[in-house]
Amino acid sequence: MTISPAYTLIMIPLCGRADARDFHEWLRQMKELEQQRDVLWHGLEMVDRARRWYHRELQGLRDRQHRGEGRRLPNFAQDDTSDSGPNRVNLLLDQIQRVNFCLCNFMSCAEQGWRREEESDQQRAVASLKRQNYLLTKEVSRKSQRISQLEAERGSLVQRLLDIRLQR
């Protein structure tokens, strides 16, 4: 058996079918988490590259504006063939706008998802507190009724005691 040097082989004895099922489920979850991590790292690398590119282009635009070269094409539009320059600028600007739109949509959806999770956590907490409040109110009401019942019994016993004393 050939094993890649990046991995370690671990033999885990499993006592039964349930252990094997639980271990398999755990492995599946770990694999999913690693895939999510890899996708997030790749996305972060792409965002960092894009950020550096945006900064370079913005700095180039600031420099050209400062020098008064507003009529020339930006760095990303300059090409060896002069007739393709404006078309390339328009294509690149369209792509930049699409990327910006996609990132904006992604962040809106992601933030709403996070808010929904937070809201659902809050809603669960509020529902739990309402349930506890209902149960406590019900218990207080039941005990209050019992107290009223005991006071009524005490009142009738005191009345009987007074009646018995008066008869003697």
HELIX and SHEET records of a PDB file:
HELIX    1   1 ARG A   17  ARG A   67  1                                  51    
HELIX    2   2 ASN A   75  ALA A   77  5                                   3    
HELIX    3   3 SER A   82  SER A   84  5                                   3    
HELIX    4   4 GLY A   85  GLN A  167  1                                  83    
END                                                                             
